[in-house]
Amino acid sequence: MKDFNYWKKLHESEKLEEFSSDTIGLLWLKTKSIVRKELIAEFLKNNAITLKETALAKQFVELFELLCKDPKNSHKILNDYIKEENGKQVVKLDTIQLVSELYKLKNFEWGGDYQNSLDKYLVSHYVKVHKSYDTLISKFETEINVAVQGYVLNSWYNHWSSILIEHIFKSHSTVLPTVGQIKSVDFFINNVPFDLKVTYLPAEYIKDKRKEKGYPVELTFLKKKAEEAKIVFDKKAKPSDILYEIVEKMKDRDDEFCNGVLTTLKNEKLEILNEVQANPKMLATWLYENQGEMRFGSENRLFLVLVDTDDFNSSWKLKRNLDLLKPTIISYLENFGTKKVDDLKVSFNFKGKPQTFTALTDIIFVVK
């Protein structure tokens, strides 16, 4: 029987696909969205509902079971309340000021290994490496402060730009937001629950595709061409710095040979971009299968992939470019009704986990 605990278990295991096709499952998610002390109290008052239970967890069960008696009307009153509450939250967000603040970040550098969390990075690079207290203290001025600052600034930028982007979605008529945070759900589009993920065309994906196509590793190719052009670079620097130095020196040289090298690399990346735009499931599957182990999830995901074709490394700047983001997102939402749920279905495997996962997913490409 599909009772409260059935949907609770399904949600906890991040299997959200079934919620999309079941009116009671959707009711469970929407009810969970308002199970916050101040929200539920207001909802009950507005709809003249009295509950016996006082503890939030028990109120959730009681309210859900009550709403199940008339699902059609329950969806309506929940939708109305959620939209009204979201309207209040939308008004509070000063979009113009927030965009202005985000433009103050000039460089997007984590100052460490961004794939690791900050604590792991500090422990592995400093805590377990240096026995000398004085050496460790000296690292604060030259390295640790930079790593911490980069991590905090980038995290700040990602957090507030994501809120800005969510605001675009949540302001659209086809979208029902979650006013209280729900694990694995940011909003519903035409009753399909989605977790929004803002990302770029991953460097690792480009690397894999280059290998498939028989193209040389980008850095190897650049080093070879730099030597042919007699461009001197620091061979002892870390790979990302070597790549940056060669590219910048080739841009500065601005001759036929260097421009040809850079154009070749750009065209190869554009070829890969065009392929995934034609077949988004290919990239969506890769993103599910190559997500970080610590943040593994099999929930329905809507990926917003940002690409600056002039400089792929500057794609992070598009997170604050409302002139580009807004029309692309709105156009997607306007046309979402033409999509079939089966077309959104994707199956994937994950290393270390024996089962095959299924989810509903899609990609919105924002390309400059």
C-alpha positions as CSV (number, residue, x, y, z in Angstrom):
1,M,0.0,0.0,0.0
2,K,1.3,3.5,-0.9
3,D,0.9,5.1,2.5
4,F,2.9,7.9,4.2
5,N,5.8,5.6,4.9
6,Y,6.0,4.3,1.3
7,W,6.6,7.9,0.0
8,K,8.9,8.7,2.9
9,K,11.1,5.7,2.1
10,L,11.1,6.5,-1.6
11,H,12.1,10.1,-1.0
12,E,14.9,9.1,1.4
13,S,16.3,6.8,-1.2
14,E,16.1,9.7,-3.8
15,K,13.9,7.7,-6.1
16,L,11.7,10.6,-7.3
17,E,10.7,9.4,-10.7
18,E,7.5,7.7,-9.3
19,F,6.4,11.0,-7.6
20,S,5.9,12.6,-11.0
21,S,3.3,10.1,-12.1
22,D,1.3,9.7,-8.9
23,T,-1.0,12.4,-7.6
24,I,-0.6,11.2,-3.9
25,G,3.2,11.1,-4.2
26,L,3.1,14.7,-5.4
27,L,0.8,15.6,-2.5
28,W,3.4,14.1,-0.1
29,L,6.2,16.2,-1.5
30,K,4.1,19.4,-1.5
31,T,3.0,18.8,2.0
32,K,6.6,18.2,3.1
33,S,7.5,21.6,1.5
34,I,5.3,23.4,4.1
35,V,6.3,21.3,7.2
36,R,8.1,24.2,8.9
37,K,6.8,25.6,12.2
38,E,5.8,29.0,10.9
39,L,4.6,27.7,7.4
40,I,2.4,24.9,8.6
41,A,0.8,27.1,11.3
42,E,-0.1,29.7,8.7
43,F,-1.4,27.1,6.2
44,L,-3.6,25.5,8.8
45,K,-5.0,28.9,9.9
46,N,-5.7,29.9,6.3
47,N,-7.6,26.7,5.5
48,A,-9.3,26.3,8.9
49,I,-7.6,23.0,9.5
50,T,-7.1,21.7,13.1
51,L,-4.6,19.0,13.9
52,K,-4.4,17.0,17.1
53,E,-0.6,16.5,16.9
54,T,1.8,19.3,18.0
55,A,5.2,17.8,17.1
56,L,6.2,18.7,13.5
57,A,7.0,15.1,12.4
58,K,3.6,13.9,13.6
59,Q,1.8,16.9,12.1
60,F,3.3,16.0,8.7
61,V,1.8,12.5,8.9
62,E,-1.6,13.8,10.2
63,L,-1.9,16.6,7.7
64,F,-0.9,14.4,4.8
65,E,-3.5,11.7,5.7
66,L,-6.1,14.5,6.0
67,L,-5.2,16.0,2.6
68,C,-5.4,12.5,0.9
69,K,-9.1,12.4,1.5
70,D,-9.7,15.0,-1.2
71,P,-6.5,15.1,-3.4
72,K,-7.8,17.4,-6.1
73,N,-8.8,20.1,-3.7
74,S,-5.7,19.5,-1.5
75,H,-3.4,20.1,-4.5
76,K,-5.2,23.4,-5.2
77,I,-5.0,24.8,-1.7
78,L,-1.3,23.7,-1.4
79,N,-0.5,25.2,-4.7
80,D,-2.2,28.5,-3.8
81,Y,-0.5,28.7,-0.5
82,I,3.0,27.8,-1.8
83,K,2.7,30.4,-4.7
84,E,1.5,33.1,-2.3
85,E,4.4,32.3,0.1
86,N,6.9,32.2,-2.7
87,G,5.6,35.6,-3.8
88,K,6.6,37.0,-0.4
89,Q,10.1,35.5,-0.7
90,V,10.6,36.8,-4.3
91,V,9.7,40.4,-3.3
92,K,12.4,40.3,-0.5
93,L,15.2,39.5,-3.1
94,D,16.8,42.7,-4.4
95,T,17.9,41.2,-7.8
96,I,19.6,44.3,-9.1
97,Q,21.7,44.8,-6.0
98,L,22.6,41.1,-5.8
99,V,23.8,41.1,-9.5
100,S,25.9,44.2,-8.7
101,E,27.5,42.4,-5.8
102,L,28.3,39.3,-7.9
103,Y,30.1,41.5,-10.5
104,K,32.6,42.4,-7.8
105,L,34.2,39.0,-8.0
106,K,36.9,39.3,-10.7
107,N,38.7,36.0,-10.4
108,F,37.2,32.5,-9.8
109,E,40.1,30.7,-8.1
110,W,39.6,28.1,-5.4
111,G,43.1,28.4,-4.1
112,G,43.4,24.7,-3.7
113,D,42.0,21.4,-5.1
114,Y,38.4,22.4,-5.7
115,Q,37.4,18.7,-5.9
116,N,38.1,18.3,-2.2
117,S,36.3,20.1,0.6
118,L,38.3,22.8,2.3
119,D,39.0,20.8,5.5
120,K,40.3,17.8,3.5
121,Y,42.5,20.1,1.5
122,L,44.0,21.8,4.5
123,V,44.5,18.5,6.4
124,S,46.2,16.8,3.4
125,H,48.4,19.7,2.4
126,Y,49.4,21.2,5.7
127,V,48.2,19.4,8.9
128,K,49.7,16.1,8.0
129,V,52.7,17.4,6.0
130,H,54.5,19.9,8.4
131,K,55.9,18.8,11.7
132,S,57.3,22.3,12.4
133,Y,55.0,24.7,14.1
134,D,57.0,27.7,12.7
135,T,56.8,26.4,9.1
136,L,53.0,25.9,9.5
137,I,52.6,29.5,10.8
138,S,54.6,30.8,7.8
139,K,52.2,29.1,5.4
140,F,49.3,31.3,6.6
141,E,50.8,34.4,5.0
142,T,51.8,32.7,1.7
143,E,49.3,29.9,1.1
144,I,46.6,29.1,3.7
145,N,45.0,32.5,3.7
146,V,44.8,32.4,-0.1
147,A,43.3,29.0,-0.1
148,V,40.7,29.9,2.5
149,Q,39.9,33.2,0.9
150,G,39.4,31.6,-2.6
151,Y,37.2,28.9,-1.1
152,V,35.0,31.3,0.8
153,L,34.7,33.8,-2.1
154,N,33.9,31.1,-4.7
155,S,31.4,29.4,-2.3
156,W,29.7,32.9,-1.7
157,Y,29.5,33.5,-5.5
158,N,28.1,30.0,-6.2
159,H,25.5,30.3,-3.4
160,W,24.1,33.7,-4.3
161,S,24.2,33.3,-8.1
162,S,22.3,30.0,-7.6
163,I,19.6,31.8,-5.6
164,L,19.4,34.4,-8.4
165,I,19.0,31.6,-11.0
166,E,16.4,29.8,-8.9
167,H,14.5,33.1,-8.6
168,I,14.1,33.1,-12.4
169,F,12.6,29.6,-12.4
170,K,10.4,30.2,-9.3
171,S,8.9,33.4,-10.8
172,H,7.5,31.5,-13.8
173,S,3.9,30.3,-13.9
174,T,4.8,26.7,-14.9
175,V,7.0,26.3,-11.8
176,L,5.8,25.4,-8.3
177,P,8.6,26.2,-5.8
178,T,9.3,24.4,-2.6
179,V,8.9,27.2,0.0
180,G,10.6,25.1,2.7
181,Q,13.7,23.3,1.7
182,I,13.2,19.6,0.6
183,K,16.1,17.3,0.1
184,S,16.6,16.6,-3.6
185,V,13.7,19.0,-4.8
186,D,14.1,22.7,-5.6
187,F,10.8,23.0,-7.6
188,F,8.2,21.3,-9.7
189,I,7.8,22.0,-13.4
190,N,4.4,20.7,-14.6
191,N,4.4,18.5,-11.5
192,V,7.8,17.0,-12.2
193,P,10.1,17.4,-9.2
194,F,13.6,18.6,-10.0
195,D,16.8,19.4,-8.2
196,L,18.5,22.2,-10.1
197,K,22.3,21.8,-10.8
198,V,24.2,24.8,-12.3
199,T,27.4,23.6,-14.0
200,Y,29.7,24.1,-17.0
201,L,30.8,21.7,-19.7
202,P,33.2,19.7,-17.5
203,A,36.9,19.7,-18.4
204,E,37.0,16.0,-17.7
205,Y,34.2,15.4,-20.1
206,I,36.0,17.4,-22.8
207,K,39.2,15.4,-22.0
208,D,37.3,12.1,-22.4
209,K,35.7,13.1,-25.7
210,R,39.1,14.4,-27.0
211,K,40.5,11.0,-26.3
212,E,37.6,9.2,-28.0
213,K,38.1,11.3,-31.1
214,G,41.8,10.7,-31.2
215,Y,42.8,14.3,-30.4
216,P,45.9,14.8,-28.3
217,V,45.7,15.9,-24.6
218,E,45.2,19.7,-24.8
219,L,48.2,20.6,-22.6
220,T,50.5,18.2,-24.6
221,F,49.3,19.7,-27.8
222,L,49.9,23.3,-26.5
223,K,53.4,22.5,-25.2
224,K,54.4,21.0,-28.6
225,K,53.0,24.0,-30.5
226,A,54.6,26.5,-28.0
227,E,58.0,24.9,-28.7
228,E,57.4,25.1,-32.4
229,A,56.6,28.8,-32.0
230,K,59.6,29.2,-29.8
231,I,57.4,30.4,-26.9
232,V,59.2,30.0,-23.6
233,F,57.1,28.8,-20.6
234,D,57.7,27.7,-17.0
235,K,58.0,23.9,-17.3
236,K,58.0,23.4,-13.6
237,A,54.7,25.2,-13.0
238,K,51.5,23.3,-12.3
239,P,49.6,22.1,-15.4
240,S,46.8,24.8,-15.2
241,D,49.4,27.6,-14.9
242,I,51.4,26.2,-17.8
243,L,48.2,26.0,-20.0
244,Y,47.3,29.6,-19.0
245,E,50.8,30.9,-19.7
246,I,51.0,29.3,-23.2
247,V,47.5,30.4,-24.2
248,E,48.1,34.0,-23.0
249,K,51.4,34.2,-24.8
250,M,49.9,32.9,-28.0
251,K,47.2,35.5,-27.8
252,D,49.8,38.2,-27.3
253,R,51.9,36.9,-30.2
254,D,48.8,37.2,-32.3
255,D,50.4,35.7,-35.5
256,E,49.0,33.3,-38.0
257,F,50.5,30.2,-36.4
258,C,49.4,30.9,-32.8
259,N,46.0,32.0,-33.8
260,G,45.7,28.8,-35.8
261,V,46.6,26.7,-32.8
262,L,44.0,28.5,-30.6
263,T,41.3,28.3,-33.3
264,T,41.9,24.5,-33.7
265,L,41.4,24.0,-29.9
266,K,38.3,26.2,-29.9
267,N,36.8,24.4,-32.9
268,E,37.4,21.0,-31.3
269,K,35.6,22.1,-28.1
270,L,32.7,23.6,-30.2
271,E,32.4,20.2,-31.9
272,I,32.0,18.5,-28.6
273,L,29.5,21.2,-27.4
274,N,27.4,20.8,-30.6
275,E,27.3,17.0,-30.1
276,V,25.9,17.3,-26.5
277,Q,23.4,20.0,-27.5
278,A,22.1,17.6,-30.1
279,N,22.1,14.7,-27.6
280,P,21.8,16.1,-24.0
281,K,21.2,12.7,-22.5
282,M,24.8,11.8,-23.3
283,L,26.1,14.5,-21.1
284,A,23.4,14.1,-18.4
285,T,24.3,10.4,-18.0
286,W,28.0,11.3,-17.8
287,L,27.2,14.0,-15.1
288,Y,25.3,11.4,-13.0
289,E,28.0,8.8,-13.4
290,N,30.9,11.1,-12.6
291,Q,29.4,13.0,-9.7
292,G,31.5,13.2,-6.5
293,E,31.1,10.2,-4.2
294,M,30.4,12.4,-1.2
295,R,27.5,14.1,-3.0
296,F,26.1,11.1,-4.8
297,G,22.4,11.4,-5.7
298,S,20.0,9.7,-8.0
299,E,17.2,12.3,-7.8
300,N,15.6,14.0,-10.8
301,R,18.0,16.7,-11.9
302,L,17.7,19.7,-14.2
303,F,21.2,20.7,-15.3
304,L,21.8,24.3,-16.4
305,V,25.0,24.1,-18.4
306,L,26.8,27.5,-18.9
307,V,29.3,27.8,-21.8
308,D,31.3,30.9,-22.9
309,T,32.5,29.8,-26.3
310,D,35.1,32.6,-26.5
311,D,36.8,31.4,-23.3
312,F,35.4,28.2,-21.7
313,N,37.3,29.0,-18.5
314,S,35.3,32.2,-18.1
315,S,31.9,30.3,-18.2
316,W,31.6,31.0,-14.4
317,K,30.8,34.7,-15.3
318,L,27.5,33.6,-17.0
319,K,26.0,32.8,-13.6
320,R,25.4,36.5,-13.1
321,N,24.5,37.4,-16.7
322,L,20.7,37.8,-16.4
323,D,20.4,39.2,-19.9
324,L,21.6,35.8,-21.2
325,L,20.1,33.5,-18.5
326,K,16.6,34.8,-18.3
327,P,15.4,34.5,-21.9
328,T,17.0,31.0,-22.2
329,I,15.4,29.7,-19.0
330,I,12.0,31.3,-19.8
331,S,12.0,29.8,-23.3
332,Y,12.7,26.3,-21.9
333,L,9.9,26.6,-19.3
334,E,7.4,27.9,-22.0
335,N,8.1,24.8,-24.1
336,F,8.4,22.2,-21.3
337,G,4.8,21.1,-21.8
338,T,5.7,19.7,-25.2
339,K,8.1,17.2,-23.6
340,K,7.2,13.6,-22.8
341,V,8.2,12.2,-19.4
342,D,9.6,9.1,-21.1
343,D,12.0,11.3,-23.1
344,L,13.4,12.7,-19.8
345,K,14.2,9.2,-18.4
346,V,17.8,8.2,-18.1
347,S,19.5,5.1,-16.6
348,F,23.0,5.2,-15.1
349,N,25.4,3.2,-13.0
350,F,27.8,4.4,-10.3
351,K,31.1,3.0,-9.3
352,G,30.8,0.9,-6.1
353,K,27.0,0.6,-6.3
354,P,25.6,-2.6,-7.9
355,Q,22.2,-1.4,-9.0
356,T,21.2,0.6,-12.1
357,F,19.6,3.9,-11.2
358,T,16.9,5.7,-13.1
359,A,15.9,9.4,-13.0
360,L,14.1,12.1,-14.9
361,T,16.6,14.7,-16.2
362,D,17.1,17.4,-18.8
363,I,19.7,20.0,-19.7
364,I,19.3,23.7,-20.5
365,F,22.3,25.0,-22.4
366,V,23.1,28.7,-21.9
367,V,25.7,29.5,-24.6
368,K,27.4,32.8,-25.2
